[in-house]
Amino acid sequence: MASPPLLYAGLALVFGLLGGLFPIFSKVKENADRLKMITAIAAGILLASAMLVVIPEGIELASSEEGHSGEEGTEEEYSDGLFLGGAILAGFIFMLILEGSGIGHAVHEEHHDHDHDHGHDHVHHGPGGWMLVLGLTLHAATDGLAIGAAAASGSVAVTATVALAVLIHKAPAAFSLGVFSMHERQERKDSIRDVVIFSLSTPVMMILAFYSLSGLDLNLIGLAMLFSAGTFLYVATVDTLPDIHNPETGRKAMFFVLVGVVLLSVLLLGADAAGLIKNTH
């Protein structure tokens, strides 16, 4: 039986808290260029994780005869290309709908226009701040779904790879939330609350997804992974497209995305050569 991803849940919580609380409790001023670089590398890692790990593994699980309940016609249904692609599309569209509804996850551009003066006349309150916190929290929950689904499949290597991609992306996202919340909230305790809510969402969803999916057919676990891959693809592109479309930052952003892709690709090739990537389900 697969083991619950307790280690990854703990790491996700720690990464989120450290990344989000650091700008709140330190005197550090945001380095926009460095944050964009880290975000672009993390986006490249997310992109490679989705294309090289989550999607192939999800398709294999969703099409697996081993996971079928034995009902006639079920295998054709799950292995149909439109059905499998639809699961990926559903994840992408889910994030698109959230963003289009104002429940976005991208706070990187939201706080760059704020002055570094922390006077109260620069504080912005209202539903916009809460919507962004909610959007980030929902996005972090989809990260937890990806890891929980991978863990429920029983594949240790896949779980580790997906968790690595999520954890690397979580730190800059949490840092950005911390900076944004400092500008939006009057009280430090409110900023801490924002970061704690965001940090808890991934590990909580990770455990919930694991226990919810571990008793289901492998096919359904595969579909959950494909849905998560769609959210990965959305985040990886939306996080970097504004900079890539900017003539002044386009080449640099593209370079760092490619760095992230190459880093994970090399890691996967090395793990495969060492025999660490094996299907355990």
Backbone bond lengths (Angstrom), bond angles and torsions (degrees), N, CA, C in turn:
res aa  C-N    CA-C-N  psi(-1)  N-CA   C-N-CA  omega(-1)  CA-C   N-CA-C  phi
1 M - - - 1.466 - - 1.532 109.99 -
2 A 1.319 116.76 140.27 1.461 121.36 -179.77 1.521 110.58 -65.27
3 S 1.330 115.17 148.18 1.462 120.60 179.87 1.521 110.21 -94.80
4 P 1.327 117.97 143.12 1.473 120.36 178.10 1.523 110.40 -64.07
5 P 1.328 117.45 143.36 1.470 121.91 -175.91 1.527 112.47 -80.00
6 L 1.331 116.16 58.11 1.469 120.18 -176.09 1.526 111.99 -65.12
7 L 1.345 116.96 -38.13 1.461 120.29 179.85 1.523 110.44 -62.19
8 Y 1.323 116.28 -46.43 1.464 119.99 -179.07 1.528 111.34 -67.90
9 A 1.316 116.32 -33.45 1.469 119.76 176.68 1.524 110.05 -63.35
10 G 1.328 116.19 -43.36 1.464 120.39 178.34 1.516 112.05 -65.03
11 L 1.345 116.31 -42.01 1.465 119.90 179.27 1.529 111.43 -65.16
12 A 1.337 116.52 -40.29 1.459 120.25 179.06 1.529 110.60 -61.58
13 L 1.326 116.34 -41.05 1.462 120.65 178.75 1.527 110.50 -64.22
14 V 1.325 116.56 -45.10 1.463 120.73 -178.71 1.532 111.15 -64.92
15 F 1.347 116.79 -45.64 1.462 120.51 -179.88 1.527 110.81 -60.86
16 G 1.335 116.29 -42.52 1.453 120.10 -179.81 1.520 112.10 -64.72
17 L 1.330 116.42 -45.02 1.470 119.92 -178.84 1.524 111.80 -67.18
18 L 1.331 116.81 -44.34 1.465 119.49 -179.49 1.523 111.21 -64.45
19 G 1.338 115.80 -46.18 1.455 119.09 -178.95 1.517 112.77 -65.36
20 G 1.337 117.78 -38.78 1.454 120.96 -177.02 1.511 114.74 -80.73
21 L 1.329 116.72 -35.23 1.468 120.09 -177.16 1.524 112.78 -82.38
22 F 1.329 117.14 -22.28 1.467 120.10 -177.44 1.533 112.33 -56.30
23 P 1.353 119.50 -50.64 1.470 117.60 179.40 1.528 113.97 -69.87
24 I 1.329 116.87 -18.53 1.472 120.14 -179.20 1.519 111.03 -78.56
25 F 1.330 116.88 -39.38 1.465 121.07 -174.68 1.522 113.60 -99.75
26 S 1.316 117.85 -6.46 1.460 119.53 -178.87 1.520 109.73 -107.62
27 K 1.303 115.87 168.96 1.461 121.64 178.12 1.534 110.65 -91.24
28 V 1.323 116.34 4.56 1.458 120.19 -175.10 1.527 110.38 -64.50
29 K 1.309 115.34 137.59 1.458 120.36 172.82 1.515 107.76 -96.60
30 E 1.289 115.01 146.37 1.457 119.15 -176.78 1.521 111.48 -62.10
31 N 1.321 115.94 129.55 1.457 122.07 172.46 1.522 106.52 -97.39
32 A 1.324 117.13 98.51 1.465 121.69 -172.60 1.522 111.47 -60.86
33 D 1.353 117.04 -40.27 1.456 119.93 -178.05 1.526 111.38 -65.44
34 R 1.325 115.67 -42.29 1.465 118.80 179.89 1.527 111.21 -67.00
35 L 1.319 116.45 -40.80 1.460 120.19 178.87 1.526 110.77 -63.09
36 K 1.327 116.90 -40.35 1.460 120.46 178.36 1.526 110.91 -65.56
37 M 1.327 116.73 -38.09 1.460 120.23 178.62 1.524 110.74 -63.11
38 I 1.346 116.59 -48.23 1.466 120.92 -179.38 1.528 110.16 -63.65
39 T 1.331 116.20 -41.02 1.458 120.32 179.77 1.521 110.97 -63.12
40 A 1.340 117.24 -41.45 1.463 121.01 -179.69 1.528 111.17 -65.96
41 I 1.335 117.23 -42.26 1.463 120.23 177.59 1.525 110.36 -63.39
42 A 1.338 116.04 -44.18 1.463 120.24 178.61 1.527 110.78 -62.80
43 A 1.343 117.33 -37.11 1.462 120.81 178.05 1.519 110.52 -64.59
44 G 1.334 116.77 -40.11 1.464 120.19 176.94 1.514 112.17 -62.65
45 I 1.324 116.18 -39.44 1.462 120.51 178.07 1.519 110.59 -66.83
46 L 1.339 117.46 -41.11 1.464 121.01 176.36 1.528 110.78 -61.53
47 L 1.328 115.79 -43.33 1.464 120.86 -179.39 1.523 110.90 -61.97
48 A 1.333 116.38 -47.60 1.458 119.99 179.42 1.521 111.50 -65.21
49 S 1.326 116.39 -37.81 1.464 120.04 178.60 1.523 111.16 -62.23
50 A 1.344 116.06 -42.70 1.461 120.06 179.88 1.519 111.27 -64.90
51 M 1.338 117.05 -45.62 1.458 121.43 -173.01 1.528 113.37 -79.03
52 L 1.327 116.47 -33.98 1.466 119.68 -173.95 1.523 113.97 -98.65
53 V 1.341 116.73 -20.69 1.466 118.94 -174.70 1.531 112.25 -122.83
54 V 1.323 116.39 -60.45 1.459 119.92 -170.14 1.527 111.52 -67.09
55 I 1.333 118.12 -46.60 1.467 120.13 -178.55 1.534 111.78 -66.70
56 P 1.348 119.46 -50.31 1.476 117.82 178.18 1.525 113.09 -59.36
57 E 1.329 116.92 -41.64 1.458 119.98 -179.94 1.525 110.83 -67.97
58 G 1.332 116.29 -40.59 1.459 119.78 178.91 1.517 112.13 -63.30
59 I 1.331 116.85 -41.89 1.469 120.77 178.68 1.520 110.43 -64.43
60 E 1.340 116.35 -42.01 1.464 119.77 179.74 1.530 111.28 -62.56
61 L 1.326 116.33 -43.45 1.464 119.60 -179.83 1.525 111.61 -69.12
62 A 1.337 116.48 -43.77 1.460 119.88 -178.03 1.521 112.29 -65.90
63 S 1.341 116.87 -25.59 1.459 121.18 -178.55 1.529 112.39 -98.54
64 S 1.319 116.64 1.07 1.461 120.60 -174.23 1.525 112.09 -72.12
65 E 1.331 115.77 130.31 1.470 120.13 176.32 1.520 110.59 -68.02
66 E 1.323 115.36 -28.06 1.469 120.26 -177.87 1.515 112.14 -61.35
67 G 1.338 115.99 -29.21 1.456 118.78 -175.74 1.500 114.92 -91.00
68 H 1.348 118.55 -2.04 1.457 120.45 -176.88 1.518 111.59 -79.00
69 S 1.289 114.22 150.98 1.465 119.70 -178.46 1.512 112.54 -83.83
70 G 1.332 116.75 -2.83 1.447 119.52 176.05 1.514 113.35 99.14
71 E 1.323 117.79 -3.42 1.452 119.75 179.35 1.521 109.81 -75.55
72 E 1.329 115.40 137.43 1.452 120.84 -177.08 1.533 109.74 -64.32
73 G 1.328 115.19 135.91 1.462 120.46 177.54 1.512 114.34 89.25
74 T 1.332 117.64 -10.31 1.467 119.48 -177.87 1.522 111.12 -67.34
75 E 1.345 115.87 -39.96 1.456 119.35 -177.44 1.527 110.99 -61.80
76 E 1.332 116.38 -43.00 1.457 119.48 179.18 1.516 110.66 -61.62
77 E 1.332 115.49 -39.20 1.455 120.23 -177.87 1.519 111.05 -62.27
78 Y 1.326 117.34 -46.98 1.460 120.73 -175.04 1.524 112.48 -76.64
79 S 1.331 117.67 -28.88 1.454 119.87 -175.93 1.527 112.30 -90.57
80 D 1.321 117.72 -4.03 1.451 121.15 178.54 1.529 109.98 -63.24
81 G 1.345 115.58 132.51 1.455 119.96 -175.81 1.516 113.47 -59.49
82 L 1.334 116.29 -38.77 1.464 119.53 179.76 1.524 110.94 -65.82
83 F 1.337 116.35 -35.86 1.460 120.50 -179.49 1.533 110.44 -68.25
84 L 1.340 115.37 -43.92 1.465 119.80 -179.65 1.535 110.43 -68.37
85 G 1.323 115.91 -45.02 1.458 119.26 177.66 1.515 111.74 -64.09
86 G 1.342 115.77 -32.31 1.454 119.77 178.98 1.515 112.58 -64.11
87 A 1.342 117.01 -33.08 1.462 120.35 177.94 1.526 110.54 -66.05
88 I 1.348 116.20 -40.80 1.466 120.49 177.36 1.527 109.69 -65.68
89 L 1.335 115.39 -45.57 1.452 120.30 179.92 1.525 111.14 -61.08
90 A 1.339 116.39 -37.73 1.470 120.08 -179.86 1.522 111.18 -61.07
91 G 1.338 116.86 -41.13 1.460 120.18 177.89 1.515 111.87 -64.19
92 F 1.332 115.97 -42.55 1.468 121.05 179.35 1.527 110.29 -64.43
93 I 1.341 116.57 -47.18 1.459 121.25 -178.24 1.530 111.08 -66.32
94 F 1.335 116.68 -34.76 1.467 120.79 177.50 1.522 110.35 -57.68
95 M 1.330 116.28 -47.72 1.466 120.06 179.21 1.530 111.04 -67.61
96 L 1.332 116.56 -36.76 1.457 120.92 178.97 1.527 111.20 -63.16
97 I 1.337 115.75 -41.80 1.467 120.29 179.25 1.526 110.60 -65.12
98 L 1.325 116.52 -41.60 1.463 119.87 177.89 1.529 110.15 -59.71
99 E 1.338 115.45 -47.23 1.466 120.16 -178.29 1.527 110.64 -63.89
100 G 1.341 116.12 -44.03 1.452 120.50 -179.20 1.515 113.02 -67.95
101 S 1.338 116.72 -22.10 1.463 121.54 179.34 1.522 112.25 -89.51
102 G 1.323 115.91 2.57 1.463 119.70 -179.85 1.510 113.87 90.42
103 I 1.344 116.36 0.02 1.475 120.30 178.11 1.522 107.02 -97.88
104 G 1.317 115.38 63.80 1.460 119.56 -173.69 1.510 112.81 -80.61
105 H 1.340 114.81 170.81 1.469 119.47 176.90 1.518 110.92 -114.70
106 A 1.345 117.95 -13.47 1.455 120.70 -172.72 1.521 110.49 -90.04
107 V 1.329 116.43 102.88 1.465 119.98 178.23 1.524 111.36 -100.37
108 H 1.330 117.50 -2.34 1.461 120.00 -173.41 1.520 112.24 -59.92
109 E 1.333 116.77 -37.31 1.453 118.98 -177.81 1.514 111.97 -91.21
110 E 1.341 117.05 -12.21 1.456 119.90 -172.38 1.523 112.92 -70.33
111 H 1.345 116.14 -31.73 1.460 117.57 -172.46 1.518 112.86 -108.18
112 H 1.315 118.46 3.56 1.453 118.88 -177.57 1.517 112.70 -72.70
113 D 1.322 116.46 -20.29 1.456 118.68 -179.79 1.521 112.73 -89.01
114 H 1.343 115.37 -5.72 1.464 117.56 178.41 1.521 109.69 -72.43
115 D 1.322 116.47 145.71 1.460 119.27 172.46 1.512 108.97 -72.97
116 H 1.316 115.83 155.38 1.466 118.70 178.13 1.519 111.96 -76.51
117 D 1.337 115.44 -9.96 1.455 118.62 174.14 1.515 109.17 -67.20
118 H 1.321 116.95 129.86 1.462 120.95 -175.62 1.517 112.06 -97.32
119 G 1.321 117.25 25.07 1.450 120.09 177.80 1.510 111.33 -66.72
120 H 1.315 116.66 157.24 1.456 120.90 -175.80 1.518 112.68 -67.29
121 D 1.335 117.22 -20.96 1.453 117.72 -179.17 1.520 111.92 -71.09
122 H 1.331 117.19 -9.89 1.461 120.36 179.06 1.523 111.81 -102.28
123 V 1.313 118.06 1.23 1.453 120.77 -178.40 1.511 109.99 -81.95
124 H 1.323 116.48 135.97 1.453 121.54 -179.13 1.520 108.92 -115.21
125 H 1.332 115.26 126.55 1.459 119.83 178.81 1.515 109.49 -119.28
126 G 1.323 115.05 170.91 1.456 118.60 179.44 1.502 111.28 123.96
127 P 1.343 116.55 -177.12 1.447 120.88 -175.15 1.516 114.00 -67.11
128 G 1.366 117.79 -23.80 1.454 119.77 -177.33 1.516 112.39 -57.18
129 G 1.350 116.93 -45.35 1.456 120.39 179.84 1.512 112.21 -62.20
130 W 1.328 115.92 -44.23 1.465 119.60 179.37 1.516 111.53 -65.15
131 M 1.333 117.28 -35.85 1.457 120.17 -179.80 1.520 110.99 -65.24
132 L 1.326 116.52 -38.89 1.466 119.39 178.75 1.521 111.40 -69.31
133 V 1.319 116.80 -39.48 1.468 119.74 176.34 1.531 109.99 -62.94
134 L 1.343 115.99 -42.41 1.462 120.23 178.06 1.518 110.90 -63.31
135 G 1.334 116.58 -41.89 1.454 119.94 179.26 1.514 112.66 -62.31
136 L 1.333 115.82 -44.67 1.469 119.92 177.59 1.527 110.95 -63.00
137 T 1.326 116.35 -38.88 1.461 120.64 -179.34 1.530 110.81 -65.88
138 L 1.337 116.77 -42.55 1.463 119.81 177.78 1.525 111.23 -65.81
139 H 1.326 115.69 -38.64 1.467 119.05 176.83 1.529 110.67 -63.01
140 A 1.326 116.00 -43.86 1.463 119.74 178.49 1.523 110.96 -63.19
141 A 1.336 116.84 -32.65 1.465 120.36 177.58 1.529 111.09 -66.12
142 T 1.342 117.51 -36.94 1.466 119.21 177.41 1.528 110.80 -67.06
143 D 1.335 116.82 -30.81 1.470 119.61 172.84 1.526 110.42 -61.56
144 G 1.335 115.24 -43.22 1.457 119.42 178.30 1.516 111.82 -63.60
145 L 1.333 116.97 -36.38 1.465 120.81 176.79 1.515 110.74 -61.09
146 A 1.323 116.88 -41.68 1.464 120.69 -179.53 1.528 111.30 -61.80
147 I 1.333 116.62 -46.47 1.462 119.85 -178.76 1.527 110.67 -69.59
148 G 1.342 116.19 -42.25 1.457 119.53 179.10 1.516 112.35 -61.45
149 A 1.349 116.90 -41.01 1.461 120.83 178.57 1.522 111.00 -66.00
150 A 1.349 116.15 -41.67 1.459 119.59 178.93 1.528 110.43 -63.33
151 A 1.322 116.87 -41.33 1.465 120.33 179.33 1.522 111.11 -65.98
152 A 1.340 116.75 -37.68 1.471 120.65 179.79 1.516 111.63 -66.67
153 S 1.348 116.95 -25.05 1.467 119.98 179.23 1.523 111.89 -72.37
154 G 1.323 117.43 -18.00 1.459 121.44 179.39 1.501 113.86 89.15
155 S 1.329 118.77 0.98 1.461 121.55 -179.19 1.526 109.87 -90.34
156 V 1.311 115.65 107.61 1.464 120.72 -178.07 1.520 111.16 -65.85
157 A 1.341 116.94 -42.91 1.462 121.10 -177.46 1.524 111.26 -64.45
158 V 1.329 116.75 -43.45 1.459 120.56 -179.94 1.525 110.21 -65.49
159 T 1.321 116.68 -43.11 1.466 120.78 178.99 1.518 110.79 -59.46
160 A 1.332 116.57 -43.86 1.462 120.83 -179.37 1.527 111.07 -64.51
161 T 1.332 116.83 -40.81 1.465 120.38 -178.76 1.521 111.41 -66.90
162 V 1.332 116.48 -46.01 1.471 120.70 179.12 1.524 109.79 -63.24
163 A 1.336 116.58 -42.70 1.460 120.60 179.77 1.527 111.01 -62.31
164 L 1.337 116.62 -40.13 1.465 120.61 178.77 1.524 110.65 -59.63
165 A 1.342 116.15 -46.45 1.461 120.07 -179.36 1.526 110.87 -62.48
166 V 1.322 116.76 -42.95 1.460 121.24 -178.65 1.528 110.89 -65.83
167 L 1.322 117.06 -44.81 1.460 120.86 -176.93 1.523 111.65 -65.10
168 I 1.330 117.03 -39.21 1.460 120.14 179.26 1.524 110.68 -65.89
169 H 1.330 116.05 -36.30 1.465 119.82 179.94 1.532 111.40 -76.39
170 K 1.334 117.32 -27.39 1.465 120.81 -172.68 1.523 112.62 -68.39
171 A 1.331 117.40 -38.51 1.462 120.23 -176.39 1.533 112.75 -61.09
172 P 1.353 120.07 -52.25 1.466 118.27 178.63 1.527 113.16 -65.43
173 A 1.339 117.08 -32.76 1.470 119.45 177.52 1.525 110.29 -64.92
174 A 1.330 116.85 -42.13 1.460 121.09 179.04 1.529 110.92 -67.00
175 F 1.316 116.77 -40.52 1.466 121.14 178.63 1.524 109.88 -60.59
176 S 1.330 115.61 -45.33 1.453 120.31 -179.40 1.527 111.14 -63.22
177 L 1.321 116.31 -39.51 1.466 120.41 177.02 1.524 110.38 -63.08
178 G 1.333 116.28 -42.19 1.462 119.90 179.55 1.514 111.96 -60.05
179 V 1.344 117.12 -44.25 1.462 121.62 179.01 1.526 110.18 -63.76
180 F 1.333 115.86 -46.22 1.470 120.66 179.98 1.525 110.51 -60.17
181 S 1.332 116.49 -45.52 1.457 120.64 -176.18 1.519 111.44 -65.57
182 M 1.336 117.68 -33.16 1.467 120.87 177.33 1.525 110.88 -59.74
183 H 1.329 115.96 -37.02 1.458 119.93 -178.79 1.523 112.19 -79.43
184 E 1.328 116.51 -27.06 1.457 120.85 -173.91 1.530 113.49 -89.33
185 R 1.321 117.13 -29.70 1.467 120.70 -173.19 1.523 110.93 -103.33
186 Q 1.328 116.00 145.49 1.456 120.87 177.09 1.523 111.18 -81.16
187 E 1.322 116.49 -34.07 1.456 121.38 -176.49 1.528 110.88 -106.62
188 R 1.324 115.53 139.73 1.460 120.03 178.21 1.523 111.69 -61.00
189 K 1.335 116.72 -35.61 1.467 120.54 -178.66 1.525 110.82 -62.52
190 D 1.345 117.44 -30.20 1.460 120.27 177.39 1.525 110.81 -70.13
191 S 1.323 116.65 -38.20 1.465 120.43 176.44 1.520 110.75 -65.67
192 I 1.345 115.97 -40.43 1.465 120.17 177.96 1.521 109.98 -62.27
193 R 1.322 116.53 -40.96 1.467 121.03 178.35 1.527 110.87 -59.97
194 D 1.343 117.20 -43.43 1.460 120.82 178.71 1.524 111.04 -58.09
195 V 1.335 115.55 -46.51 1.463 120.57 -177.39 1.527 111.03 -66.98
196 V 1.327 117.13 -40.02 1.469 120.36 -179.49 1.524 110.62 -64.94
197 I 1.332 117.08 -42.94 1.468 120.51 178.45 1.523 110.29 -60.45
198 F 1.331 115.85 -46.30 1.464 120.50 178.76 1.533 111.25 -62.16
199 S 1.323 116.33 -44.50 1.468 120.68 -175.91 1.523 112.48 -66.70
200 L 1.327 117.44 -32.82 1.469 121.10 -178.88 1.524 113.05 -76.23
201 S 1.336 117.16 -23.75 1.465 119.61 -171.47 1.525 112.71 -63.07
202 T 1.332 117.44 -42.20 1.469 119.28 -178.54 1.523 112.18 -66.67
203 P 1.340 120.13 -53.21 1.470 118.63 -179.42 1.523 113.84 -63.60
204 V 1.338 117.42 -36.68 1.468 119.63 179.67 1.530 110.26 -64.53
205 M 1.346 116.90 -47.57 1.464 119.89 179.10 1.529 111.21 -66.31
206 M 1.315 116.57 -33.41 1.460 120.87 178.26 1.526 111.01 -57.99
207 I 1.331 115.63 -48.78 1.465 120.48 -178.73 1.525 110.47 -69.93
208 L 1.337 117.30 -42.60 1.465 120.43 178.70 1.528 110.89 -60.88
209 A 1.330 116.86 -44.31 1.465 120.80 -179.44 1.524 110.69 -64.46
210 F 1.320 116.40 -41.10 1.465 119.59 -178.89 1.531 110.92 -60.56
211 Y 1.316 116.74 -50.39 1.465 119.55 -176.90 1.526 111.99 -73.42
212 S 1.331 117.43 -26.60 1.465 119.86 178.16 1.523 111.62 -75.52
213 L 1.339 116.66 -35.44 1.455 120.52 -174.27 1.519 114.01 -94.32
214 S 1.330 117.46 -22.93 1.470 119.83 -173.77 1.522 113.12 -63.12
215 G 1.327 118.07 -22.72 1.461 119.33 178.92 1.511 113.28 -94.99
216 L 1.339 117.84 2.67 1.458 121.92 -176.66 1.521 111.31 -98.37
217 D 1.339 116.10 169.33 1.459 121.29 175.88 1.520 109.85 -59.62
218 L 1.330 115.21 149.92 1.456 119.70 176.19 1.521 111.50 -59.90
219 N 1.339 116.07 -29.21 1.462 119.55 -179.95 1.524 111.57 -60.24
220 L 1.334 116.36 -44.17 1.459 120.39 -179.79 1.525 111.27 -68.77
221 I 1.328 116.69 -35.13 1.462 119.95 175.58 1.529 109.59 -62.69
222 G 1.338 115.34 -41.01 1.459 119.67 177.87 1.514 112.07 -61.44
223 L 1.326 117.10 -41.07 1.463 120.25 178.47 1.526 111.22 -64.91
224 A 1.325 116.88 -37.73 1.468 120.28 177.01 1.528 110.61 -63.37
225 M 1.331 116.15 -38.30 1.460 119.82 178.10 1.524 110.96 -67.10
226 L 1.326 117.02 -38.75 1.460 120.36 178.98 1.531 110.69 -66.60
227 F 1.329 116.28 -38.72 1.465 120.29 175.11 1.531 109.78 -59.56
228 S 1.329 116.66 -44.90 1.466 120.94 178.98 1.516 111.02 -63.05
229 A 1.346 116.63 -37.39 1.467 120.23 178.14 1.520 110.41 -60.73
230 G 1.323 117.09 -37.82 1.460 120.42 177.30 1.518 112.11 -62.20
231 T 1.339 116.95 -38.72 1.465 120.03 177.96 1.531 110.07 -69.13
232 F 1.341 117.05 -36.12 1.464 120.86 177.08 1.526 110.19 -60.62
233 L 1.334 116.05 -46.59 1.462 120.98 -177.97 1.524 110.64 -62.10
234 Y 1.328 116.60 -40.14 1.458 120.16 179.57 1.530 110.55 -63.81
235 V 1.312 115.97 -50.38 1.465 120.41 -176.63 1.528 110.78 -63.01
236 A 1.335 116.56 -43.08 1.466 120.23 -178.34 1.519 111.53 -60.95
237 T 1.321 117.07 -37.28 1.463 119.68 -178.98 1.525 111.84 -80.82
238 V 1.321 117.72 -45.75 1.464 120.56 -176.47 1.525 111.34 -66.29
239 D 1.334 117.49 -33.89 1.461 120.32 179.81 1.523 112.19 -64.36
240 T 1.328 117.47 -27.35 1.463 119.79 -171.63 1.519 115.00 -116.10
241 L 1.335 118.44 -19.88 1.467 119.77 -176.02 1.531 113.66 -58.74
242 P 1.357 119.98 -40.30 1.471 118.13 179.21 1.528 112.69 -57.42
243 D 1.328 116.57 -41.36 1.468 119.90 179.49 1.516 111.63 -73.23
244 I 1.339 117.39 -36.97 1.457 120.62 -179.57 1.527 110.99 -68.15
245 H 1.321 117.31 -33.91 1.462 121.08 179.18 1.526 112.52 -77.60
246 N 1.323 116.45 -13.24 1.454 120.95 178.49 1.534 108.85 -83.73
247 P 1.346 118.84 120.37 1.470 120.77 -177.56 1.527 113.14 -56.80
248 E 1.334 117.20 -29.17 1.462 120.25 -176.96 1.522 112.67 -78.32
249 T 1.333 116.95 -26.81 1.469 119.80 -175.08 1.532 112.86 -119.02
250 G 1.340 116.80 -3.49 1.463 120.60 -172.46 1.519 114.72 -57.43
251 R 1.329 116.77 -49.61 1.468 119.50 -176.25 1.526 111.64 -66.48
252 K 1.332 115.20 -40.46 1.467 119.36 -179.57 1.525 110.73 -65.40
253 A 1.339 116.45 -43.73 1.463 120.35 179.42 1.521 110.80 -63.59
254 M 1.342 116.18 -43.61 1.461 120.31 178.65 1.530 110.65 -60.66
255 F 1.325 116.45 -41.20 1.462 120.79 -179.36 1.527 111.18 -60.90
256 F 1.340 116.67 -45.90 1.464 119.28 -177.20 1.527 112.31 -70.66
257 V 1.340 117.29 -32.24 1.467 119.32 173.62 1.526 109.56 -62.41
258 L 1.332 116.22 -44.18 1.468 120.31 179.07 1.527 110.86 -64.58
259 V 1.334 116.82 -34.80 1.478 120.04 176.15 1.524 109.83 -59.71
260 G 1.331 116.44 -45.14 1.463 119.87 178.59 1.520 112.27 -62.23
261 V 1.337 116.25 -42.14 1.465 120.46 178.89 1.528 110.55 -62.11
262 V 1.330 116.00 -46.27 1.471 120.41 -179.01 1.524 111.00 -64.61
263 L 1.324 117.56 -41.60 1.460 121.14 -179.24 1.525 111.34 -57.55
264 L 1.335 117.10 -49.90 1.464 119.52 -178.80 1.523 110.66 -70.20
265 S 1.325 118.00 -36.38 1.462 120.84 179.18 1.524 110.94 -61.95
266 V 1.331 116.15 -44.70 1.468 120.63 178.51 1.523 110.29 -63.59
267 L 1.328 116.14 -41.64 1.465 120.36 178.50 1.523 110.85 -60.79
268 L 1.329 116.76 -43.71 1.463 120.75 -179.81 1.520 111.48 -67.25
269 L 1.326 116.94 -40.82 1.465 119.94 178.60 1.524 110.69 -63.54
270 G 1.345 115.98 -40.97 1.458 119.43 178.13 1.516 112.36 -65.48
271 A 1.337 115.80 -42.06 1.462 119.86 178.52 1.521 111.30 -65.05
272 D 1.338 116.41 -37.50 1.463 119.98 178.85 1.521 110.88 -67.97
273 A 1.341 116.76 -41.81 1.463 120.49 179.43 1.524 111.09 -64.46
274 A 1.335 116.26 -30.86 1.466 120.30 179.46 1.517 112.30 -84.37
275 G 1.335 116.80 -0.95 1.461 120.58 178.94 1.512 113.76 76.87
276 L 1.332 117.08 20.44 1.462 119.67 -178.13 1.510 112.68 -85.95
277 I 1.330 117.63 -20.18 1.460 121.07 -179.18 1.518 108.66 -96.22
278 K 1.285 114.94 101.16 1.468 121.73 179.12 1.508 108.47 -134.13
279 N 1.302 116.54 145.80 1.457 120.25 173.76 1.513 109.53 -76.15
280 T 1.316 116.34 121.33 1.468 119.57 -177.51 1.508 111.85 -107.10
281 H 1.338 118.39 2.02 1.428 119.82 179.58 1.518 110.30 -95.10
